[in-house]
Amino acid sequence: MFESLSDRLGGILDKLTRRGALTDADVSEALREVRRALIEADVALPVVKSFTDKVRQRAIGHEVVKSVTPGQQVVKIVHDQLVEMLGSDAEPIDLNAPAPLAIMMVGLQGSGKTTSTAKIALRLTRQEKRKVLMASLDTRRPAAQEQLKVLGEQTGIDTLPIVAGQTPVQIAGRAMTAARLGGYDVVMLDTAGRTHIDEALMAEMAEIKSSADPHEILLVADSLTGQDAVNLATSFDERVGITGIVLTRMDGDGRGGAALSMRAVTGKPVKLIGTGEKSDALEDFHPSRIADRILGMGDIVSLVEKAAREIDQEKSAKMAARMQKGVFDLEDLAEQLKQMEKLGGMSGIMGMMPGVGKIKKQMEGANIDDRMIKRQVAIIQSMTPQERRKPDLLKASRKKRIAAGSGVDVADVNKLLKMHRQMADMMKKMGKGKGLLGKMMGGMGMPAGGMPEMDPKELEKLAKSGKLPGGGLPGGLPGGLPGGMGGLGGLPGLGGAKMPGLGGLPGLGRGKKK
């Protein structure tokens, strides 16, 4: 979502950091550009004015202009103001109340309330170990109650049985009673929406609030609505009193104005962001990490947290033990590729690395294509178990058969085998043997088993203290990527790309489409 804003701000601030000395005029000119970039990103005008005024106050001063690295100082000031505008600290959903506590979801029709209700319920069940009951109070939209019921069946979350003819207030009362009798910790109340704000909607929300006495009232807003999202948040807050905001479609191509404006205008924290259609595509909103991404500093802490959450630790530990003995067959390679896919593929991982924004054009020219991971896994799965364990057994006739079975050319099979040989050699040299992800995360304190030894919160503290330059890692990443990110020279076979700094990554190009 923030790509275009990130490109604009990155270009403006790069000009400043390249200069040895800065004048007040240089800073003023850069801030005019920053102001224009934020307005084009659909950020509310009062927020833009406040932001640039605060940056100007701190940036145009003797200590900045005369400092050793004035450009870097201005970048830090812009970063700090971005964090302040977004809300300083992450504020998760507050569960500190007697059970059953109610969470009321409000918002306009089509903003993603029902889907977000199910996502939050699943998150509370998995991560917080809470027993959750979902209830749909939407009696206006056809099949709204059935939609929540289906989502509940898909995720394994209990939903309140549908009783025809009841009003939203009656359903809310029945849900709270059922939760008390059933020993539930949390009740998710999915309310009705309208295509626009009207008096009837606000009156209904206020009535439900007085009846159910919710502990949290979360406004679900579509990130693509731009400046109008601010008016929406203000209206709901004045009439119902929201406690937080959930932004949906943050994976879309909107300009990011809603995300940057809502906290500053309403004073209410953005608690969660929806990053996709899947039931687990929901993340905490961390202002400092979002600011890092906007300014091209990467988001290493989130990458470590995602690795800790997604990677199968038992499998990783077994694989690490094999690698310590210098064993790395095609089944191990397939497992590594699947783990990479869980972290969002090559592009997803690279997107969280510091400095990657500066080499975006080179990356586009390199044709890094995450679909190739699926093709490579398909090639390995087309082999017999014996061939996976001993690739040397593969003769020309078998390679043709494997290529036909996986829908690729024989050349692709040969590329994969070459990639495996390179990686097997690399694993032998790696001493204690960390995997493909372990190599990347070697500087993060991640052991061969895959789990980070360093608490992500500790990593975040390090980042704030400035001991991780540019959001980087202690010890850095191996290899030689430009842009201060160390590099990925230790990942042979993942790129097909003749691109500066990524020379060691053959094999993940687009290939021929089948």
SEKERO-744715 format. One record per residue (C-alpha): residue in three letters; x, y, z. Coordinates in steps of 0.001 Angstrom, whole numbers, padded with zeros to 6 digits, always signed. Example, Ala and Ser with C-alpha at 12.3 -4.5 7.8 and 13.67 -1.06 7.14 Angstrom:
% residues 2
Ala+012300-004500+007800/Ser+013670-001060+007140/
END
This chain:
% residues 514
Met+000000+000000+000000/Phe+002749+002496+000893/Glu+004952+001777-002146/Ser+004386+005040-004037/Leu+004683+007147-000850/Ser+007819+005205+000112/Asp+009367+005873-003330/Arg+008584+009597-003137/Leu+009861+010105+000413/Gly+012891+007905-000266/Gly+013885+010058-003256/Ile+013412+013327-001346/Leu+015393+012207+001712/Asp+018139+010579-000379/Lys+018887+013990-001910/Leu+019425+015396+001575/Thr+021648+012544+002808/Arg+023900+012829-000251/Arg+024797+016426+000595/Gly+027699+017114+002930/Ala+026133+020257+004390/Leu+022542+021545+004562/Thr+021122+025059+004598/Asp+017698+026074+005941/Ala+016631+026546+002310/Asp+017539+022905+001493/Val+015412+021633+004392/Ser+012471+023898+003457/Glu+012567+022717-000151/Ala+012629+019046+000962/Leu+009674+019637+003306/Arg+007655+021198+000469/Glu+008212+017962-001465/Val+007285+015864+001606/Arg+004080+017905+001997/Arg+003179+017313-001667/Ala+003933+013573-001371/Leu+001666+013205+001698/Ile-001201+015119+000065/Glu-000909+012918-003040/Ala-001031+009873-000710/Asp-004495+011120+000377/Val-003456+012074+003906/Ala-005882+014543+005529/Leu-004742+018161+005050/Pro-004698+019141+008786/Val-002508+016080+009473/Val-000092+017013+006670/Lys+000172+020606+007955/Ser+000783+019487+011536/Phe+003364+016897+010405/Thr+005436+019279+008250/Asp+005283+022054+010877/Lys+006650+019723+013569/Val+009417+018420+011290/Arg+010349+021982+010267/Gln+010527+023105+013925/Arg+013014+020368+014743/Ala+014913+020256+011421/Ile+015632+023945+010871/Gly+017970+024502+013759/His+021638+025017+014473/Glu+022160+021474+015868/Val+020818+019805+012703/Val+022240+022001+009972/Lys+025654+022117+011658/Ser+025744+018429+012688/Val+028195+015943+011151/Thr+025441+014130+009224/Pro+022634+016689+008759/Gly+020818+014602+006113/Gln+020649+011580+008432/Gln+019392+013825+011245/Val+016502+015040+009050/Val+015645+011422+008104/Lys+015522+010533+011825/Ile+013260+013511+012560/Val+010881+012537+009698/His+010882+008935+010995/Asp+010100+010027+014576/Gln+007253+012293+013406/Leu+005823+009503+011255/Val+005800+007229+014316/Glu+004108+009948+016379/Met+001481+010499+013658/Leu+000778+006742+013493/Gly+000447+006390+017260/Ser+003872+005800+018909/Asp+003213+002369+020466/Ala+001289-000694+019293/Glu-001988-001143+021193/Pro-003422-004666+020951/Ile-007034-005580+021753/Asp-007648-005098+025487/Leu-008834-008351+027085/Asn-008421-007149+030673/Ala-012061-007462+031808/Pro-014292-010081+033472/Ala-015523-012822+031124/Pro-017507-012822+028983/Leu-016300-009509+027520/Ala-017980-008188+024375/Ile-016166-006798+021341/Met-018514-004806+019093/Met-017587-004417+015420/Val-018949-001294+013677/Gly-018472+000254+010231/Leu-020022+000823+006827/Gln-021346-001958+004600/Gly-018623-003589+002503/Ser-015722-002531+004744/Gly-015032-006143+005780/Lys-016697-006292+009231/Thr-017862-009917+009043/Thr-014557-011229+007671/Ser-012607-009192+010259/Thr-014865-010542+013035/Ala-013946-014113+012070/Lys-010229-013227+011726/Ile-010108-011616+015188/Ala-012003-014564+016715/Leu-009496-017010+015201/Arg-006573-014866+016389/Leu-007921-014709+019965/Thr-008487-018483+019940/Arg-005026-019387+018611/Gln-002783-016751+020167/Glu-004609-015768+023363/Lys-006158-019217+024011/Arg-009597-017658+024600/Lys-012946-019378+024062/Val-014809-017154+021579/Leu-018482-016943+020526/Met-019431-015019+017366/Ala-022880-013484+016848/Ser-024211-011669+013783/Leu-026493-008727+014592/Asp-026932-007856+010916/Thr-030616-008487+010170/Arg-030701-006136+007163/Arg-028189-007581+004687/Pro-029403-010830+003064/Ala-027437-013901+004237/Ala-025194-011844+006558/Gln-025886-014177+009487/Glu-025299-017240+007294/Gln-021977-015756+006139/Leu-020693-015541+009724/Lys-021966-019064+010413/Val-020013-020424+007394/Leu-016874-018549+008479/Gly-017295-020039+011954/Glu-017503-023549+010504/Gln-014377-022946+008380/Thr-012316-021683+011323/Gly-013804-023919+014021/Ile-015213-020956+016022/Asp-018660-021254+017651/Thr-021440-019005+016323/Leu-024737-018092+017964/Pro-027633-020099+016446/Ile-029755-017985+014079/Val-033307-017214+015272/Ala-035470-015509+012635/Gly-037378-012327+013531/Gln-035171-011082+016380/Thr-033932-007483+016545/Pro-030181-006721+016788/Val-030591-005745+020488/Gln-032378-009046+021241/Ile-029635-011015+019464/Ala-026955-009162+021461/Gly-028737-009997+024734/Arg-029090-013663+023728/Ala-025389-013795+022776/Met-024267-012455+026184/Thr-026551-014907+027999/Ala-025290-017838+025889/Ala-021684-016789+026585/Arg-022247-016693+030354/Leu-023932-020111+030325/Gly-021389-021639+027925/Gly-018273-020409+029724/Tyr-017045-018211+026843/Asp-014305-015612+027395/Val-015083-013296+024463/Val-018243-012476+022464/Met-017731-010953+018989/Leu-020764-008845+017987/Asp-020867-008279+014201/Thr-023248-005335+013684/Ala-025068-004166+010562/Gly-023662-001522+008216/Arg-025076+000919+005672/Thr-023706+002203+002390/His-023367+005594+004125/Ile-023726+007024+007643/Asp-027362+007720+008588/Glu-029307+008447+011777/Ala-030993+005014+011866/Leu-027602+003247+011814/Met-026175+005411+014606/Ala-029294+004971+016773/Glu-029083+001177+016349/Met-025363+001157+017276/Ala-026031+003269+020394/Glu-028870+000925+021458/Ile-026678-002179+021035/Lys-023890-000476+023006/Ser-026151+000318+025981/Ser-027568-003236+025910/Ala-024357-005297+025566/Asp-021926-002867+027302/Pro-018979-003865+025046/His-015433-003651+026432/Glu-014045-002789+022971/Ile-015814-001045+020068/Leu-013719-001537+016939/Leu-014363+000515+013803/Val-013642-001507+010658/Ala-012533+000834+007865/Asp-011453+000109+004304/Ser-007925+001455+003686/Leu-008889+002350+000111/Thr-011457+004992+001159/Gly-008785+007686+001582/Gln-009634+010964+003316/Asp-013324+010062+003702/Ala-012275+007366+006203/Val-011403+010189+008616/Asn-014971+011596+008454/Leu-016303+008078+008996/Ala-014106+007523+012084/Thr-015043+010930+013531/Ser-018803+010306+013061/Phe-018734+006865+014701/Asp-016546+008105+017558/Glu-018866+011025+018339/Arg-022033+008885+018360/Val-020879+005471+019620/Gly-017422+006056+021100/Ile-014948+003722+019389/Thr-011950+002313+021282/Gly-009846+001318+018253/Ile-009666+000896+014486/Val-009198-002152+012259/Leu-007929-001268+008768/Thr-008786-003774+006042/Arg-007254-004247+002561/Met-003805-003010+003593/Asp-002473-005332+000888/Gly-004304-003275-001748/Asp-002915-000529-003953/Gly-004480+002403-002109/Arg-002310+005384-001269/Gly-002206+004881+002503/Gly-003927+008147+003440/Ala-006488+006515+005763/Ala-003822+004638+007728/Leu-001725+007778+008179/Ser-004627+010106+009033/Met-007047+008216+011283/Arg-004971+008037+014448/Ala-003915+011676+014203/Val-007474+012966+013654/Thr-009452+010723+016049/Gly-006819+010011+018701/Lys-007944+006371+018578/Pro-005302+003686+017953/Val-005197+001518+014853/Lys-005111-001907+016551/Leu-005098-004388+013684/Ile-004573-004430+009919/Gly-005992-006911+007409/Thr-003305-008000+004952/Gly-005156-010513+002751/Glu-008196-012702+002238/Lys-007061-015713+004299/Ser-008439-016255+007804/Asp-005024-015660+009394/Ala-004160-012551+007311/Leu-004402-010161+010258/Glu-001474-008364+011912/Asp-000896-006059+014873/Phe-000366-002445+013838/His+003128-001369+014959/Pro+003628+002361+014177/Ser+007437+002213+014311/Arg+007569-000790+011957/Ile+005155+000851+009488/Ala+007326+004001+009570/Asp+010407+001834+008914/Arg+008707+000282+005870/Ile+007586+003673+004515/Leu+011144+005023+004769/Gly+012666+001872+003223/Met+014331+000676+006443/Gly+012774-002786+006253/Asp+010980-004655+009018/Ile+013315-007302+010395/Val+011428-007678+013699/Ser+008182-008655+011937/Leu+010111-011101+009747/Val+011585-012810+012836/Glu+008160-012965+014498/Lys+006619-014437+011351/Ala+009408-017025+011112/Ala+008877-017998+014746/Arg+005132-018357+014125/Glu+005101-020050+010730/Ile+008120-022360+010618/Asp+007586-025907+011876/Gln+010128-026128+014686/Glu+010196-029924+014881/Lys+010959-030283+011165/Ser+013548-027504+011363/Ala+015319-029205+014275/Lys+015458-032544+012402/Met+016769-030838+009279/Ala+019391-028974+011316/Ala+020614-032260+012783/Arg+020956-033703+009254/Met+022819-030648+008020/Gln+025258-030867+010926/Lys+026227-034218+009463/Gly+026604-032627+006005/Val+023434-034284+004623/Phe+021220-032182+002347/Asp+019057-034030-000196/Leu+016237-032884-002483/Glu+013601-033557+000190/Asp+015436-031112+002456/Leu+015508-028571-000387/Ala+011740-028967-000933/Glu+011151-028374+002781/Gln+013287-025221+002709/Leu+011369-023898-000315/Lys+008041-024555+001440/Gln+009258-022676+004516/Met+010266-019757+002324/Glu+006765-019798+000780/Lys+005208-019589+004264/Leu+007144-016381+004889/Gly+005684-014793+001742/Gly+008116-016076-000871/Met+011278-014373-002028/Ser+009516-011046-002683/Gly+007827-011116+000745/Ile+011126-011717+002557/Met+013028-009185+000443/Gly+010293-006584+001087/Met+011096-006680+004818/Met+014842-006293+004301/Pro+016427-002876+004901/Gly+017469-001004+001765/Val+015618-003188-000751/Gly+013500-000224-001873/Lys+016626+001392-003289/Ile+017275-001532-005641/Lys+013641-002098-006629/Lys+014243-001422-010337/Gln+017120-003896-010425/Met+014891-006460-008698/Glu+012143-005920-011267/Gly+014717-006431-014032/Ala+015786-009648-012328/Asn+012303-011166-012819/Ile+012173-012720-009347/Asp+009001-014787-009536/Asp+007609-016586-006497/Arg+005654-019001-008717/Met+008981-020617-009500/Ile+009124-021947-005921/Lys+005934-023918-006612/Arg+007406-025238-009879/Gln+010599-026338-008162/Val+008642-028146-005442/Ala+006545-029810-008205/Ile+009725-031046-009930/Ile+010974-032611-006678/Gln+007571-034182-006002/Ser+007625-035789-009474/Met+010696-037834-008457/Thr+010683-041152-006617/Pro+011736-041119-002921/Gln+014986-042862-003897/Glu+015787-040193-006526/Arg+015132-037414-004015/Arg+017603-038957-001607/Lys+020207-039706-004324/Pro+019914-037206-007226/Asp+022955-038807-008931/Leu+020668-041699-009966/Leu+018815-039430-012418/Lys+019563-040262-016051/Ala+018379-038443-019203/Ser+015260-040614-019669/Arg+014141-040045-016063/Lys+014706-036303-016346/Lys+012386-036227-019389/Arg+009752-038147-017430/Ile+010060-035809-014408/Ala+009864-032724-016663/Ala+006680-034055-018289/Gly+005191-034966-014899/Ser+005774-031490-013433/Gly+004938-029513-016603/Val+008398-027996-017171/Asp+011327-028411-019577/Val+014270-030746-018991/Ala+016416-027593-018717/Asp+014398-026583-015620/Val+015063-029980-014036/Asn+018797-029558-014732/Lys+018717-026048-013213/Leu+017113-027409-010067/Leu+019703-030194-009769/Lys+022523-027682-010244/Met+020942-025441-007611/His+020756-028403-005203/Arg+024424-029268-005770/Gln+025432-025670-005010/Met+023336-025619-001862/Ala+024570-029042-000708/Asp+028162-027811-001084/Met+027282-024638+000801/Met+025661-026607+003640/Lys+028793-028719+004060/Lys+030881-025573+004396/Met+028551-024023+006911/Gly+029990-025975+009831/Lys+027114-026270+012233/Gly+024745-026070+009299/Lys+021846-023682+009305/Gly+019235-023974+006602/Leu+018442-021614+003758/Leu+016436-019414+006114/Gly+018997-019919+008852/Lys+021683-018513+006560/Met+019576-015431+005975/Met+018785-015043+009642/Gly+022198-015962+010974/Gly+022666-012454+012283/Met+019336-012515+014095/Gly+020368-015023+016714/Met+018327-017770+015071/Pro+019648-021247+015805/Ala+019680-024086+013301/Gly+016276-025201+014595/Gly+014693-022047+013206/Met+013303-020336+016350/Pro+014825-016958+017240/Glu+016893-017041+020392/Met+016398-013302+020724/Asp+012970-012124+021802/Pro+011426-009962+019008/Lys+010738-007277+021648/Glu+014456-007217+022438/Leu+015171-006857+018709/Glu+012767-003933+018586/Lys+014519-002280+021545/Leu+017850-002711+019742/Ala+016357-001127+016617/Lys+015073+001840+018629/Ser+018414+002285+020379/Gly+020094+002627+016988/Lys+022232-000495+017407/Leu+020612-001974+014308/Pro+021650+000628+011706/Gly+018842+001321+009251/Gly+016765-001416+010821/Gly+019602-003843+010122/Leu+020917-006758+012125/Pro+023718-007216+014571/Gly+026447-008801+012531/Gly+024534-008005+009357/Leu+023404-010378+006653/Pro+025922-012447+004728/Gly+026958-011482+001225/Gly+026840-008171-000596/Leu+023457-006640-001425/Pro+023605-002901-002027/Gly+021566-000560+000135/Gly+023155-001556+003409/Met+021371-004873+003796/Gly+024345-007128+003698/Gly+023167-009359+000936/Leu+021890-012767+000084/Gly+024969-014217-001486/Gly+024380-017360+000554/Leu+021238-018366-001319/Pro+022366-020089-004503/Gly+019593-021067-006833/Leu+016962-018489-006025/Gly+017034-015817-008635/Gly+017814-016327-012316/Ala+018873-012759-011911/Lys+021869-010957-013280/Met+021492-008199-010802/Pro+024176-006355-008819/Gly+024634-007937-005398/Leu+022398-010914-006115/Gly+024818-012876-008210/Gly+024450-016030-006143/Leu+020767-016571-006825/Pro+020162-018499-010086/Gly+016909-020362-010654/Leu+013925-018287-009524/Gly+013398-016432-012784/Arg+010122-016427-014632/Gly+010939-019418-016788/Lys+008641-020451-019617/Lys+004947-020227-018906/Lys+003120-023496-019326/
END
